[in-house]
Amino acid sequence: MISEQELISHYRAQVRPLYAYVSRRTGHDRPLTEDVVQETWLRALRDWRRKGLPREPAAWLTTVASNLLASHYRRRRLKVGLEAAELPADAAASAPTPETAAMLHIALGKLRPKQAWLIEAFHFDGKALAEIASDLGISERAAEGRVRRAREALRAALGAAAPSTTSGAERT
């Protein structure tokens, strides 16, 4: 059982990082970000009061928020495409529009979890290759190769997620 004071303490410690996480993944769509953060905390309150505090509260919150975003974007059935060329190549970036954020989120969901983590760590969280390498216990050069391969997988997923503008013709 978790006390009210512990819940308040965790909320104060986690709400800003959670808001930043969600905001980057919604293209800074403030109303959507606020809705997702609020619903995430409501679920945390219900779950944590019944089951107690999870071992990794921040990970629990980001997983719930990510699932809520995935559900939101699936319901919207976006009719917008995102070309692979729009993917930032080498700088920390957040999605420029909510529609782009939606397409990225959907495409990230199609990747293997480690590939999605690499993309998010490098592009959304702004981690340097050296930091990613340290987190994974590999060389910086190996981390660079993994990020490059994850980016290629994301481009392929974006191509599959984007609605085709031609009928049966191959895209260039």
C-alpha positions in Angstrom: 0.0 0.0 0.0 1.3 3.5 -0.9 0.5 6.5 1.2 -1.0 9.7 -0.1 2.2 11.6 0.8 4.3 9.1 -1.2 2.0 9.5 -4.2 2.3 13.3 -4.0 6.1 13.0 -3.7 6.3 10.7 -6.8 4.0 13.0 -8.7 6.2 16.0 -8.0 9.3 14.2 -9.0 7.9 12.6 -12.2 5.3 15.0 -13.7 7.7 17.3 -15.5 9.8 14.5 -17.1 6.6 12.7 -18.1 5.2 15.8 -19.6 8.4 16.4 -21.6 8.4 12.8 -22.8 4.8 13.0 -24.0 5.1 16.5 -25.5 8.0 15.5 -27.7 6.0 12.5 -29.0 2.9 14.6 -29.8 4.7 17.3 -31.8 4.1 19.6 -28.8 0.3 19.4 -29.1 -0.4 20.8 -25.7 -4.1 19.7 -25.3 -3.2 16.1 -26.3 -0.1 16.1 -24.1 -2.1 17.3 -21.1 -4.8 14.7 -21.7 -2.3 11.9 -21.9 -0.3 13.0 -18.8 -3.5 13.4 -16.8 -4.9 10.0 -17.9 -1.5 8.4 -17.1 -1.5 9.8 -13.6 -5.1 8.7 -13.0 -4.1 5.2 -14.0 -1.1 5.4 -11.8 -3.2 6.4 -8.8 -5.7 3.5 -9.3 -3.0 0.9 -10.0 -0.4 2.0 -7.4 -3.0 2.3 -4.6 -4.1 -1.3 -5.3 -0.7 -2.9 -6.1 1.8 -0.6 -4.5 4.6 1.4 -6.2 6.2 -0.4 -9.2 9.9 -1.1 -9.1 10.5 1.6 -11.8 7.8 4.2 -11.5 9.2 6.4 -14.3 9.3 3.4 -16.7 5.8 2.4 -15.7 4.6 6.0 -16.4 6.3 6.2 -19.8 5.0 2.8 -20.8 1.4 3.8 -19.9 1.7 7.1 -21.7 3.2 5.5 -24.8 0.3 3.0 -24.9 -2.2 5.8 -24.5 -0.6 7.7 -27.4 -0.6 4.5 -29.6 -4.3 4.1 -28.9 -5.1 7.7 -29.6 -3.2 7.6 -33.0 -4.9 4.3 -34.0 -8.3 5.8 -33.3 -7.5 8.9 -35.4 -6.6 6.8 -38.4 -4.3 9.4 -39.8 -4.5 10.2 -43.4 -1.2 12.0 -43.5 2.0 10.7 -44.9 5.6 11.2 -43.7 8.4 10.7 -46.2 11.6 9.1 -44.9 13.5 12.2 -46.0 11.7 14.1 -43.3 13.4 12.1 -40.6 16.2 14.1 -38.9 19.6 12.6 -39.7 21.9 13.5 -36.9 20.5 16.0 -34.4 18.2 15.7 -31.4 14.8 16.6 -32.8 11.2 16.6 -31.9 8.5 16.1 -34.4 7.5 19.4 -36.0 3.8 18.8 -36.1 1.3 16.6 -34.3 0.7 14.6 -37.5 4.4 13.9 -37.9 4.6 12.9 -34.3 1.7 10.5 -34.9 3.3 8.9 -37.9 6.6 8.6 -36.0 4.9 7.0 -33.0 3.1 4.5 -35.2 6.3 3.6 -37.1 8.3 3.3 -33.8 5.7 0.8 -32.6 6.6 -1.4 -35.6 10.3 -1.5 -34.7 11.9 -4.0 -32.4 12.0 -2.5 -28.8 15.8 -2.0 -28.9 15.6 -0.1 -32.2 12.8 2.1 -31.0 14.8 2.8 -27.8 17.8 3.8 -29.9 15.8 6.2 -32.1 14.1 7.8 -29.0 17.3 8.1 -27.0 19.3 9.7 -29.9 16.6 11.8 -31.6 14.0 12.6 -29.0 16.0 12.5 -25.7 19.2 14.1 -27.3 21.6 11.5 -25.9 25.1 11.6 -27.5 26.5 8.4 -29.1 29.0 8.1 -26.2 26.2 8.1 -23.7 24.2 5.5 -25.7 27.3 3.4 -26.0 27.9 3.6 -22.2 24.3 2.6 -21.5 24.6 -0.4 -23.8 28.2 -1.3 -22.7 29.5 -1.1 -26.3 31.9 1.1 -28.2 30.8 4.4 -29.6 31.4 3.1 -33.2 29.1 0.1 -32.5 26.5 2.5 -31.1 26.7 4.6 -34.2 26.1 1.6 -36.4 23.1 0.5 -34.3 21.6 4.0 -34.5 22.1 4.0 -38.2 20.5 0.6 -38.6 17.6 1.6 -36.4 17.1 4.8 -38.5 17.0 2.6 -41.6 14.4 0.3 -40.0 12.4 3.4 -39.1 12.6 4.7 -42.6 11.2 1.4 -43.8 8.5 1.5 -41.2 7.6 5.0 -42.2 7.4 4.0 -45.8 5.0 1.2 -44.8 3.0 3.5 -42.6 2.6 6.3 -45.1 -0.5 6.1 -47.3 0.5 5.4 -50.9 -0.1 8.2 -53.4 0.3 5.9 -56.4 -1.7 2.8 -57.3 0.6 -0.1 -57.1 3.7 1.8 -58.4 6.9 1.5 -56.5 8.0 4.6 -54.6 11.3 6.2 -55.2 
